[in-house]
Amino acid sequence: MKRLTPVLAAIVLASCAQTPPPAPVAKLKDGELAVPADYKSWKSNLLNIQRADAKQIREFYVNDVGAKATKGGKFPNGTISVMEIYAAKAAADGTLEKGPDGNLVKGNLAKIFVMGKNEGWGDDPGDVPKNGQWIYAAYMPDGKTKAPDPIAACRTCHLTNANIGESKDFFARYDEYFDKRK
């Protein structure tokens, strides 16, 4: 019987070793997902969304896990999206200010919303609609203080709005995100 060289024996042993299962992900509920400290460095984003109707400018950031999604498909588990909402600057007469490019002028950061998807997340939304495995959280501009916004409104809009619903994985600006992303 032939003996294995030490290198070959190590390769054989390594190939037989079982990979441990991934660590379980904590099941979070609405309001429990924190604002990721590094979200502004995420390469996948959709910036300067003009919402004159709401007197807002919105900016979306999607983590690297979510950036792997392709149009027509669902976002993978582990996706985190952050939406910053800025007040549009208004003139003394109440009209919204516009810059030289014709776009609304960004004022102060008003709120930060976080949306995340993972296995078991969103399983028990209580009395509000279930949106797949997504959960939601709302924060004040400091990113730490919870905003008084009712998360049920987020869930309802993401579920019932035809431009956001299940076919677009409950993701606001789904088409625009994929069409404009880098």
N, CA and C atoms as an extended XYZ file, in Angstrom:
546
Properties=species:S:1:pos:R:3:atomname:S:1:resname:S:1:resid:I:1 pbc="F F F"
N         0.838       -1.172        0.000 N   MET     1
C         0.000        0.000        0.000 CA  MET     1
C         0.886        1.238        0.000 C   MET     1
N         0.548        2.215       -0.859 N   LYS     2
C         1.334        3.443       -0.967 CA  LYS     2
C         0.986        4.378        0.184 C   LYS     2
N         1.983        5.091        0.645 N   ARG     3
C         1.788        6.101        1.683 CA  ARG     3
C         1.606        7.451        1.015 C   ARG     3
N         0.745        8.262        1.590 N   LEU     4
C         0.522        9.613        1.077 CA  LEU     4
C         1.621       10.536        1.570 C   LEU     4
N         2.034       11.433        0.697 N   THR     5
C         2.996       12.450        1.131 CA  THR     5
C         2.281       13.364        2.119 C   THR     5
N         3.025       14.043        2.976 N   PRO     6
C         2.382       14.940        3.945 CA  PRO     6
C         1.492       15.991        3.281 C   PRO     6
N         1.918       16.530        2.144 N   VAL     7
C         1.114       17.547        1.458 CA  VAL     7
C        -0.172       16.933        0.938 C   VAL     7
N        -0.077       15.772        0.296 N   LEU     8
C        -1.263       15.100       -0.235 CA  LEU     8
C        -2.204       14.696        0.898 C   LEU     8
N        -1.644       14.236        2.005 N   ALA     9
C        -2.472       13.860        3.156 CA  ALA     9
C        -3.239       15.070        3.689 C   ALA     9
N        -2.581       16.220        3.731 N   ALA    10
C        -3.252       17.439        4.201 CA  ALA    10
C        -4.385       17.833        3.272 C   ALA    10
N        -4.174       17.684        1.966 N   ILE    11
C        -5.224       18.009        0.993 CA  ILE    11
C        -6.407       17.069        1.155 C   ILE    11
N        -6.129       15.780        1.312 N   VAL    12
C        -7.206       14.796        1.484 CA  VAL    12
C        -7.987       15.093        2.761 C   VAL    12
N        -7.281       15.372        3.849 N   LEU    13
C        -7.968       15.681        5.112 CA  LEU    13
C        -8.803       16.955        4.998 C   LEU    13
N        -8.255       17.963        4.358 N   ALA    14
C        -8.987       19.224        4.201 CA  ALA    14
C       -10.235       19.028        3.370 C   ALA    14
N       -10.164       18.190        2.345 N   SER    15
C       -11.333       17.986        1.487 CA  SER    15
C       -12.405       17.180        2.193 C   SER    15
N       -12.010       16.391        3.182 N   CYS    16
C       -12.989       15.584        3.919 CA  CYS    16
C       -13.633       16.348        5.067 C   CYS    16
N       -12.971       17.412        5.486 N   ALA    17
C       -13.503       18.180        6.613 CA  ALA    17
C       -14.803       18.853        6.208 C   ALA    17
N       -15.752       18.825        7.097 N   GLN    18
C       -17.025       19.472        6.823 CA  GLN    18
C       -16.939       20.940        7.168 C   GLN    18
N       -17.546       21.758        6.318 N   THR    19
C       -17.622       23.181        6.596 CA  THR    19
C       -18.709       23.389        7.631 C   THR    19
N       -18.385       24.113        8.694 N   PRO    20
C       -19.423       24.331        9.706 CA  PRO    20
C       -20.569       25.157        9.123 C   PRO    20
N       -21.760       24.925        9.604 N   PRO    21
C       -22.891       25.710        9.095 CA  PRO    21
C       -22.712       27.177        9.472 C   PRO    21
N       -23.264       28.083        8.654 N   PRO    22
C       -23.132       29.500        8.984 CA  PRO    22
C       -23.838       29.809       10.304 C   PRO    22
N       -23.293       30.792       10.990 N   ALA    23
C       -23.905       31.198       12.260 CA  ALA    23
C       -25.307       31.724       11.987 C   ALA    23
N       -26.264       31.398       12.839 N   PRO    24
C       -27.623       31.896       12.620 CA  PRO    24
C       -27.678       33.416       12.752 C   PRO    24
N       -28.523       34.015       11.948 N   VAL    25
C       -28.716       35.461       11.981 CA  VAL    25
C       -29.836       35.760       12.964 C   VAL    25
N       -29.608       36.728       13.822 N   ALA    26
C       -30.640       37.114       14.779 CA  ALA    26
C       -31.887       37.553       14.029 C   ALA    26
N       -33.039       37.105       14.479 N   LYS    27
C       -34.304       37.502       13.857 CA  LYS    27
C       -34.705       38.862       14.408 C   LYS    27
N       -34.571       39.867       13.560 N   LEU    28
C       -34.924       41.216       13.962 CA  LEU    28
C       -36.364       41.524       13.585 C   LEU    28
N       -36.909       42.501       14.283 N   LYS    29
C       -38.264       42.982       14.006 CA  LYS    29
C       -38.177       44.452       13.620 C   LYS    29
N       -39.295       44.982       13.155 N   ASP    30
C       -39.345       46.401       12.824 CA  ASP    30
C       -38.813       47.226       13.988 C   ASP    30
N       -38.031       48.257       13.639 N   GLY    31
C       -37.483       49.157       14.631 CA  GLY    31
C       -36.187       48.685       15.256 C   GLY    31
N       -35.750       47.443       14.976 N   GLU    32
C       -34.545       46.904       15.608 CA  GLU    32
C       -33.300       46.989       14.724 C   GLU    32
N       -33.449       47.352       13.479 N   LEU    33
C       -32.309       47.427       12.570 CA  LEU    33
C       -31.660       48.798       12.693 C   LEU    33
N       -30.400       48.830       13.099 N   ALA    34
C       -29.683       50.093       13.305 CA  ALA    34
C       -29.216       50.673       11.973 C   ALA    34
N       -28.922       51.947       11.981 N   VAL    35
C       -28.342       52.607       10.809 CA  VAL    35
C       -26.883       52.155       10.729 C   VAL    35
N       -26.481       51.516        9.640 N   PRO    36
C       -25.085       51.101        9.505 CA  PRO    36
C       -24.158       52.324        9.458 C   PRO    36
N       -23.106       52.296       10.229 N   ALA    37
C       -22.197       53.441       10.329 CA  ALA    37
C       -21.524       53.766        9.002 C   ALA    37
N       -21.313       52.774        8.145 N   ASP    38
C       -20.543       52.967        6.906 CA  ASP    38
C       -21.393       53.121        5.650 C   ASP    38
N       -22.696       53.316        5.788 N   TYR    39
C       -23.562       53.268        4.606 CA  TYR    39
C       -23.208       54.290        3.536 C   TYR    39
N       -22.658       55.425        3.909 N   LYS    40
C       -22.316       56.451        2.906 CA  LYS    40
C       -21.175       55.987        2.003 C   LYS    40
N       -20.432       54.971        2.425 N   SER    41
C       -19.329       54.457        1.600 CA  SER    41
C       -19.787       53.352        0.654 C   SER    41
N       -21.052       52.922        0.755 N   TRP    42
C       -21.547       51.873       -0.136 CA  TRP    42
C       -21.530       52.388       -1.569 C   TRP    42
N       -21.069       51.567       -2.483 N   LYS    43
C       -20.912       51.987       -3.873 CA  LYS    43
C       -22.223       52.002       -4.653 C   LYS    43
N       -23.213       51.289       -4.163 N   SER    44
C       -24.478       51.198       -4.878 CA  SER    44
C       -25.472       52.187       -4.275 C   SER    44
N       -25.878       53.164       -5.082 N   ASN    45
C       -26.781       54.175       -4.532 CA  ASN    45
C       -27.642       54.800       -5.627 C   ASN    45
N       -28.601       55.557       -5.202 N   LEU    46
C       -29.491       56.312       -6.072 CA  LEU    46
C       -29.676       57.657       -5.374 C   LEU    46
N       -29.044       58.693       -5.920 N   LEU    47
C       -28.981       59.977       -5.229 CA  LEU    47
C       -29.835       61.046       -5.903 C   LEU    47
N       -30.147       62.073       -5.136 N   ASN    48
C       -30.836       63.270       -5.621 CA  ASN    48
C       -32.197       62.988       -6.260 C   ASN    48
N       -32.994       62.194       -5.583 N   ILE    49
C       -34.350       61.906       -6.059 CA  ILE    49
C       -35.226       63.094       -5.690 C   ILE    49
N       -35.741       63.739       -6.674 N   GLN    50
C       -36.536       64.956       -6.492 CA  GLN    50
C       -37.987       64.591       -6.172 C   GLN    50
N       -38.474       65.019       -5.023 N   ARG    51
C       -39.866       64.784       -4.631 CA  ARG    51
C       -40.501       66.123       -4.270 C   ARG    51
N       -40.781       66.930       -5.293 N   ALA    52
C       -41.406       68.241       -5.068 CA  ALA    52
C       -42.755       68.076       -4.373 C   ALA    52
N       -43.484       67.002       -4.698 N   ASP    53
C       -44.787       66.756       -4.085 CA  ASP    53
C       -44.701       66.607       -2.573 C   ASP    53
N       -43.591       66.078       -2.087 N   ALA    54
C       -43.395       65.887       -0.650 CA  ALA    54
C       -42.441       66.924       -0.066 C   ALA    54
N       -41.963       67.847       -0.919 N   LYS    55
C       -40.990       68.862       -0.512 CA  LYS    55
C       -39.736       68.212        0.059 C   LYS    55
N       -39.259       67.180       -0.668 N   GLN    56
C       -38.126       66.394       -0.186 CA  GLN    56
C       -37.163       66.041       -1.316 C   GLN    56
N       -35.950       65.731       -0.893 N   ILE    57
C       -34.946       65.118       -1.752 CA  ILE    57
C       -34.534       63.845       -1.033 C   ILE    57
N       -34.516       62.734       -1.762 N   ARG    58
C       -34.223       61.445       -1.141 CA  ARG    58
C       -32.965       60.840       -1.748 C   ARG    58
N       -32.237       60.124       -0.899 N   GLU    59
C       -31.030       59.443       -1.352 CA  GLU    59
C       -31.031       58.030       -0.784 C   GLU    59
N       -30.841       57.041       -1.672 N   PHE    60
C       -30.840       55.627       -1.286 CA  PHE    60
C       -29.423       55.071       -1.365 C   PHE    60
N       -29.083       54.240       -0.401 N   TYR    61
C       -27.816       53.524       -0.388 CA  TYR    61
C       -28.133       52.044       -0.187 C   TYR    61
N       -27.452       51.172       -0.935 N   VAL    62
C       -27.680       49.735       -0.833 CA  VAL    62
C       -26.334       49.059       -0.582 C   VAL    62
N       -26.292       48.150        0.402 N   ASN    63
C       -25.032       47.495        0.747 CA  ASN    63
C       -24.561       46.560       -0.372 C   ASN    63
N       -23.358       46.031       -0.218 N   ASP    64
C       -22.767       45.180       -1.253 CA  ASP    64
C       -23.580       43.913       -1.505 C   ASP    64
N       -24.221       43.378       -0.475 N   VAL    65
C       -25.054       42.185       -0.657 CA  VAL    65
C       -26.205       42.514       -1.605 C   VAL    65
N       -26.890       43.616       -1.349 N   GLY    66
C       -28.011       44.025       -2.203 CA  GLY    66
C       -27.572       44.423       -3.598 C   GLY    66
N       -26.346       44.929       -3.710 N   ALA    67
C       -25.834       45.352       -5.013 CA  ALA    67
C       -25.673       44.175       -5.972 C   ALA    67
N       -25.679       42.959       -5.454 N   LYS    68
C       -25.559       41.766       -6.303 CA  LYS    68
C       -26.875       41.413       -6.991 C   LYS    68
N       -27.963       42.026       -6.567 N   ALA    69
C       -29.273       41.746       -7.165 CA  ALA    69
C       -29.302       42.242       -8.610 C   ALA    69
N       -30.138       41.598       -9.402 N   THR    70
C       -30.307       42.013      -10.789 CA  THR    70
C       -31.764       42.362      -11.045 C   THR    70
N       -31.967       43.263      -11.975 N   LYS    71
C       -33.325       43.702      -12.295 CA  LYS    71
C       -34.172       42.509      -12.721 C   LYS    71
N       -35.381       42.475      -12.209 N   GLY    72
C       -36.299       41.380      -12.487 CA  GLY    72
C       -36.271       40.316      -11.408 C   GLY    72
N       -35.274       40.379      -10.530 N   GLY    73
C       -35.154       39.407       -9.459 CA  GLY    73
C       -35.391       40.033       -8.100 C   GLY    73
N       -35.215       39.227       -7.098 N   LYS    74
C       -35.380       39.668       -5.710 CA  LYS    74
C       -34.011       40.024       -5.135 C   LYS    74
N       -34.014       40.838       -4.103 N   PHE    75
C       -32.786       41.152       -3.393 CA  PHE    75
C       -32.449       39.968       -2.495 C   PHE    75
N       -31.155       39.636       -2.369 N   PRO    76
C       -30.783       38.496       -1.520 CA  PRO    76
C       -30.900       38.822       -0.039 C   PRO    76
N       -31.019       37.761        0.763 N   ASN    77
C       -30.978       37.946        2.209 CA  ASN    77
C       -29.660       38.602        2.567 C   ASN    77
N       -29.711       39.504        3.521 N   GLY    78
C       -28.527       40.267        3.916 CA  GLY    78
C       -28.521       41.667        3.318 C   GLY    78
N       -29.505       41.955        2.449 N   THR    79
C       -29.595       43.281        1.848 CA  THR    79
C       -30.017       44.306        2.902 C   THR    79
N       -29.319       45.431        2.922 N   ILE    80
C       -29.695       46.570        3.764 CA  ILE    80
C       -29.761       47.784        2.852 C   ILE    80
N       -30.814       48.565        2.994 N   SER    81
C       -30.968       49.808        2.242 CA  SER    81
C       -31.206       50.936        3.241 C   SER    81
N       -30.548       52.054        2.987 N   VAL    82
C       -30.722       53.242        3.827 CA  VAL    82
C       -31.271       54.350        2.938 C   VAL    82
N       -32.308       55.030        3.410 N   MET    83
C       -32.862       56.159        2.676 CA  MET    83
C       -32.765       57.401        3.566 C   MET    83
N       -32.037       58.392        3.063 N   GLU    84
C       -31.980       59.683        3.740 CA  GLU    84
C       -33.040       60.576        3.122 C   GLU    84
N       -33.760       61.298        3.965 N   ILE    85
C       -34.759       62.243        3.487 CA  ILE    85
C       -34.328       63.642        3.920 C   ILE    85
N       -34.130       64.489        2.920 N   TYR    86
C       -33.765       65.884        3.161 CA  TYR    86
C       -34.959       66.769        2.856 C   TYR    86
N       -35.131       67.807        3.642 N   ALA    87
C       -36.147       68.818        3.335 CA  ALA    87
C       -35.643       69.619        2.145 C   ALA    87
N       -36.539       69.929        1.220 N   ALA    88
C       -36.177       70.819        0.119 CA  ALA    88
C       -36.245       72.241        0.662 C   ALA    88
N       -35.271       73.058        0.308 N   LYS    89
C       -35.258       74.444        0.784 CA  LYS    89
C       -36.415       75.210        0.155 C   LYS    89
N       -37.036       76.039        0.963 N   ALA    90
C       -38.161       76.850        0.486 CA  ALA    90
C       -37.832       78.330        0.628 C   ALA    90
N       -38.319       79.113       -0.306 N   ALA    91
C       -38.176       80.567       -0.263 CA  ALA    91
C       -39.159       81.127        0.760 C   ALA    91
N       -39.050       82.405        1.058 N   ALA    92
C       -39.923       83.057        2.041 CA  ALA    92
C       -41.397       82.928        1.667 C   ALA    92
N       -41.692       82.894        0.363 N   ASP    93
C       -43.090       82.782       -0.072 CA  ASP    93
C       -43.589       81.341       -0.102 C   ASP    93
N       -42.728       80.393        0.304 N   GLY    94
C       -43.131       78.996        0.359 CA  GLY    94
C       -42.805       78.186       -0.889 C   GLY    94
N       -42.415       78.857       -1.963 N   THR    95
C       -42.043       78.105       -3.175 CA  THR    95
C       -40.716       77.402       -2.939 C   THR    95
N       -40.566       76.271       -3.563 N   LEU    96
C       -39.336       75.498       -3.385 CA  LEU    96
C       -38.208       76.097       -4.215 C   LEU    96
N       -37.053       76.234       -3.596 N   GLU    97
C       -35.886       76.781       -4.284 CA  GLU    97
C       -35.331       75.761       -5.268 C   GLU    97
N       -34.842       76.271       -6.389 N   LYS    98
C       -34.204       75.410       -7.382 CA  LYS    98
C       -32.822       75.955       -7.689 C   LYS    98
N       -31.893       75.027       -7.909 N   GLY    99
C       -30.529       75.403       -8.242 CA  GLY    99
C       -30.400       75.709       -9.720 C   GLY    99
N       -29.194       76.075      -10.169 N   PRO   100
C       -28.949       76.382      -11.575 CA  PRO   100
C       -29.277       75.213      -12.512 C   PRO   100
N       -29.228       73.989      -11.967 N   ASP   101
C       -29.533       72.804      -12.782 CA  ASP   101
C       -31.038       72.518      -12.858 C   ASP   101
N       -31.847       73.343      -12.177 N   GLY   102
C       -33.298       73.160      -12.190 CA  GLY   102
C       -33.805       72.207      -11.123 C   GLY   102
N       -32.893       71.605      -10.364 N   ASN   103
C       -33.278       70.665       -9.308 CA  ASN   103
C       -33.538       71.397       -7.995 C   ASN   103
N       -34.342       70.768       -7.156 N   LEU   104
C       -34.577       71.297       -5.824 CA  LEU   104
C       -33.251       71.417       -5.083 C   LEU   104
N       -33.190       72.378       -4.181 N   VAL   105
C       -31.997       72.587       -3.367 CA  VAL   105
C       -32.173       71.820       -2.062 C   VAL   105
N       -31.164       71.021       -1.736 N   LYS   106
C       -31.216       70.186       -0.538 CA  LYS   106
C       -31.059       71.037        0.713 C   LYS   106
N       -31.983       70.833        1.639 N   GLY   107
C       -31.904       71.490        2.937 CA  GLY   107
C       -31.342       70.536        3.969 C   GLY   107
N       -31.861       70.615        5.172 N   ASN   108
C       -31.383       69.786        6.276 CA  ASN   108
C       -31.874       68.344        6.157 C   ASN   108
N       -31.062       67.443        6.664 N   LEU   109
C       -31.468       66.044        6.768 CA  LEU   109
C       -32.616       65.964        7.763 C   LEU   109
N       -33.725       65.361        7.343 N   ALA   110
C       -34.910       65.285        8.200 CA  ALA   110
C       -35.024       63.937        8.916 C   ALA   110
N       -34.767       62.841        8.181 N   LYS   111
C       -34.913       61.497        8.755 CA  LYS   111
C       -34.047       60.518        7.990 C   LYS   111
N       -33.816       59.376        8.624 N   ILE   112
C       -33.098       58.274        7.997 CA  ILE   112
C       -33.950       57.019        8.191 C   ILE   112
N       -34.242       56.358        7.093 N   PHE   113
C       -35.004       55.111        7.142 CA  PHE   113
C       -34.081       53.960        6.747 C   PHE   113
N       -34.235       52.834        7.430 N   VAL   114
C       -33.435       51.650        7.137 CA  VAL   114
C       -34.393       50.505        6.833 C   VAL   114
N       -34.043       49.750        5.809 N   MET   115
C       -34.855       48.606        5.391 CA  MET   115
C       -33.892       47.431        5.218 C   MET   115
N       -34.202       46.298        5.818 N   GLY   116
C       -33.318       45.148        5.717 CA  GLY   116
C       -34.076       43.871        5.444 C   GLY   116
N       -33.387       42.938        4.785 N   LYS   117
C       -34.003       41.662        4.423 CA  LYS   117
C       -33.092       40.527        4.876 C   LYS   117
N       -33.684       39.559        5.577 N   ASN   118
C       -32.940       38.374        5.967 CA  ASN   118
C       -33.911       37.269        6.353 C   ASN   118
N       -33.406       36.066        6.423 N   GLU   119
C       -34.224       34.901        6.764 CA  GLU   119
C       -34.872       35.100        8.125 C   GLU   119
N       -36.187       34.981        8.171 N   GLY   120
C       -36.917       35.098        9.422 CA  GLY   120
C       -37.271       36.516        9.823 C   GLY   120
N       -36.712       37.509        9.124 N   TRP   121
C       -37.057       38.892        9.430 CA  TRP   121
C       -38.452       39.158        8.873 C   TRP   121
N       -39.213       39.924        9.548 N   GLY   122
C       -40.546       40.270        9.080 CA  GLY   122
C       -41.559       39.154        9.229 C   GLY   122
N       -41.178       38.052        9.884 N   ASP   123
C       -42.104       36.926       10.047 CA  ASP   123
C       -43.315       37.280       10.895 C   ASP   123
N       -43.120       38.152       11.859 N   ASP   124
C       -44.201       38.498       12.775 CA  ASP   124
C       -44.350       40.015       12.864 C   ASP   124
N       -44.956       40.620       11.821 N   PRO   125
C       -45.082       42.081       11.838 CA  PRO   125
C       -46.207       42.600       12.723 C   PRO   125
N       -46.879       41.713       13.438 N   GLY   126
C       -47.985       42.151       14.288 CA  GLY   126
C       -49.229       42.412       13.464 C   GLY   126
N       -49.846       43.564       13.676 N   ASP   127
C       -51.099       43.891       13.005 CA  ASP   127
C       -50.896       44.581       11.656 C   ASP   127
N       -49.670       44.631       11.181 N   VAL   128
C       -49.382       45.319        9.916 CA  VAL   128
C       -49.045       44.291        8.839 C   VAL   128
N       -49.109       44.689        7.568 N   PRO   129
C       -48.877       43.728        6.486 CA  PRO   129
C       -47.467       43.139        6.499 C   PRO   129
N       -47.358       41.891        6.068 N   LYS   130
C       -46.070       41.212        5.934 CA  LYS   130
C       -45.540       41.482        4.534 C   LYS   130
N       -44.295       41.917        4.449 N   ASN   131
C       -43.655       42.229        3.173 CA  ASN   131
C       -42.454       41.314        2.986 C   ASN   131
N       -42.709       40.069        2.693 N   GLY   132
C       -41.596       39.143        2.523 CA  GLY   132
C       -40.783       39.074        3.799 C   GLY   132
N       -39.473       39.133        3.662 N   GLN   133
C       -38.561       39.054        4.804 CA  GLN   133
C       -37.991       40.424        5.183 C   GLN   133
N       -38.676       41.490        4.785 N   TRP   134
C       -38.185       42.848        5.032 CA  TRP   134
C       -38.642       43.380        6.386 C   TRP   134
N       -37.756       44.179        7.007 N   ILE   135
C       -38.109       44.932        8.211 CA  ILE   135
C       -37.722       46.391        7.982 C   ILE   135
N       -38.286       47.274        8.789 N   TYR   136
C       -38.112       48.709        8.621 CA  TYR   136
C       -37.780       49.364        9.961 C   TYR   136
N       -37.035       50.457        9.887 N   ALA   137
C       -36.750       51.270       11.073 CA  ALA   137
C       -36.626       52.723       10.627 C   ALA   137
N       -36.989       53.640       11.500 N   ALA   138
C       -36.938       55.077       11.188 CA  ALA   138
C       -36.189       55.795       12.296 C   ALA   138
N       -35.291       56.695       11.879 N   TYR   139
C       -34.454       57.422       12.829 CA  TYR   139
C       -34.462       58.911       12.529 C   TYR   139
N       -34.141       59.676       13.540 N   MET   140
C       -33.954       61.114       13.390 CA  MET   140
C       -32.585       61.342       12.737 C   MET   140
N       -32.252       62.581       12.360 N   PRO   141
C       -31.008       62.839       11.627 CA  PRO   141
C       -29.722       62.347       12.300 C   PRO   141
N       -29.727       62.190       13.623 N   ASP   142
C       -28.513       61.713       14.292 CA  ASP   142
C       -28.251       60.229       14.027 C   ASP   142
N       -29.237       59.528       13.460 N   GLY   143
C       -29.085       58.114       13.138 CA  GLY   143
C       -29.189       57.192       14.336 C   GLY   143
N       -29.471       57.730       15.501 N   LYS   144
C       -29.567       56.926       16.716 CA  LYS   144
C       -30.932       57.027       17.392 C   LYS   144
N       -31.514       58.219       17.372 N   THR   145
C       -32.806       58.451       18.011 CA  THR   145
C       -33.911       57.942       17.097 C   THR   145
N       -34.766       57.097       17.643 N   LYS   146
C       -35.874       56.560       16.844 CA  LYS   146
C       -36.829       57.684       16.463 C   LYS   146
N       -37.277       57.646       15.223 N   ALA   147
C       -38.259       58.625       14.740 CA  ALA   147
C       -39.656       58.146       15.116 C   ALA   147
N       -40.581       59.077       15.289 N   PRO   148
C       -41.938       58.694       15.688 CA  PRO   148
C       -42.788       58.137       14.543 C   PRO   148
N       -42.202       57.965       13.371 N   ASP   149
C       -42.964       57.497       12.210 CA  ASP   149
C       -43.531       56.105       12.446 C   ASP   149
N       -44.797       55.899       12.125 N   PRO   150
C       -45.377       54.562       12.276 CA  PRO   150
C       -44.867       53.632       11.164 C   PRO   150
N       -44.212       52.561       11.558 N   ILE   151
C       -43.648       51.615       10.597 CA  ILE   151
C       -44.767       50.954        9.780 C   ILE   151
N       -45.961       50.877       10.338 N   ALA   152
C       -47.080       50.301        9.590 CA  ALA   152
C       -47.297       51.053        8.275 C   ALA   152
N       -47.057       52.363        8.282 N   ALA   153
C       -47.218       53.149        7.049 CA  ALA   153
C       -46.183       52.724        6.014 C   ALA   153
N       -44.956       52.432        6.449 N   CYS   154
C       -43.919       51.947        5.519 CA  CYS   154
C       -44.358       50.620        4.908 C   CYS   154
N       -44.754       49.699        5.769 N   ARG   155
C       -45.166       48.368        5.297 CA  ARG   155
C       -46.350       48.458        4.335 C   ARG   155
N       -47.338       49.251        4.665 N   THR   156
C       -48.535       49.361        3.829 CA  THR   156
C       -48.188       49.923        2.458 C   THR   156
N       -47.386       50.991        2.423 N   CYS   157
C       -47.015       51.596        1.145 CA  CYS   157
C       -46.184       50.622        0.310 C   CYS   157
N       -45.205       49.970        0.927 N   HIS   158
C       -44.342       49.048        0.185 CA  HIS   158
C       -45.116       47.825       -0.297 C   HIS   158
N       -46.218       47.505        0.337 N   LEU   159
C       -47.028       46.354       -0.067 CA  LEU   159
C       -48.056       46.718       -1.135 C   LEU   159
N       -48.720       47.852       -0.966 N   THR   160
C       -49.859       48.164       -1.828 CA  THR   160
C       -49.530       49.058       -3.010 C   THR   160
N       -48.418       49.762       -2.980 N   ASN   161
C       -48.042       50.642       -4.071 CA  ASN   161
C       -47.581       49.784       -5.250 C   ASN   161
N       -48.231       49.908       -6.384 N   ALA   162
C       -47.916       49.077       -7.547 CA  ALA   162
C       -46.480       49.259       -8.020 C   ALA   162
N       -45.896       50.430       -7.766 N   ASN   163
C       -44.512       50.676       -8.175 CA  ASN   163
C       -43.496       50.100       -7.190 C   ASN   163
N       -43.977       49.551       -6.074 N   ILE   164
C       -43.081       49.025       -5.048 CA  ILE   164
C       -43.382       47.564       -4.734 C   ILE   164
N       -44.601       47.111       -4.836 N   GLY   165
C       -45.096       45.822       -4.357 CA  GLY   165
C       -44.222       44.597       -4.542 C   GLY   165
N       -44.836       43.446       -4.379 N   GLU   166
C       -44.125       42.168       -4.354 CA  GLU   166
C       -43.317       41.908       -5.626 C   GLU   166
N       -43.841       42.288       -6.789 N   SER   167
C       -43.108       42.023       -8.034 CA  SER   167
C       -41.781       42.773       -8.080 C   SER   167
N       -41.658       43.820       -7.264 N   LYS   168
C       -40.410       44.595       -7.204 CA  LYS   168
C       -39.759       44.436       -5.835 C   LYS   168
N       -40.055       43.302       -5.191 N   ASP   169
C       -39.473       42.924       -3.908 CA  ASP   169
C       -39.628       44.014       -2.850 C   ASP   169
N       -40.743       44.736       -2.920 N   PHE   170
C       -41.098       45.751       -1.922 CA  PHE   170
C       -40.067       46.867       -1.824 C   PHE   170
N       -39.305       47.098       -2.888 N   PHE   171
C       -38.209       48.061       -2.884 CA  PHE   171
C       -38.613       49.318       -3.640 C   PHE   171
N       -38.677       50.453       -2.930 N   ALA   172
C       -39.041       51.722       -3.562 CA  ALA   172
C       -38.010       52.086       -4.625 C   ALA   172
N       -38.473       52.622       -5.728 N   ARG   173
C       -37.610       53.056       -6.831 CA  ARG   173
C       -36.836       51.883       -7.445 C   ARG   173
N       -37.434       50.701       -7.419 N   TYR   174
C       -36.802       49.479       -7.926 CA  TYR   174
C       -36.274       49.671       -9.346 C   TYR   174
N       -37.151       50.063      -10.269 N   ASP   175
C       -36.732       50.212      -11.672 CA  ASP   175
C       -35.654       51.270      -11.814 C   ASP   175
N       -35.873       52.409      -11.202 N   GLU   176
C       -34.917       53.506      -11.291 CA  GLU   176
C       -33.563       53.102      -10.704 C   GLU   176
N       -33.578       52.378       -9.604 N   TYR   177
C       -32.341       51.917       -8.978 CA  TYR   177
C       -31.533       51.072       -9.962 C   TYR   177
N       -32.176       50.093      -10.575 N   PHE   178
C       -31.438       49.216      -11.482 CA  PHE   178
C       -31.057       49.925      -12.783 C   PHE   178
N       -31.901       50.820      -13.252 N   ASP   179
C       -31.608       51.518      -14.496 CA  ASP   179
C       -30.453       52.520      -14.351 C   ASP   179
N       -30.300       53.104      -13.167 N   LYS   180
C       -29.289       54.158      -12.978 CA  LYS   180
C       -28.055       53.722      -12.217 C   LYS   180
N       -28.070       52.547      -11.648 N   ARG   181
C       -26.924       52.196      -10.797 CA  ARG   181
C       -25.670       52.006      -11.626 C   ARG   181
N       -24.574       52.225      -10.940 N   LYS   182
C       -23.265       52.160      -11.598 CA  LYS   182
C       -22.896       50.735      -11.903 C   LYS   182
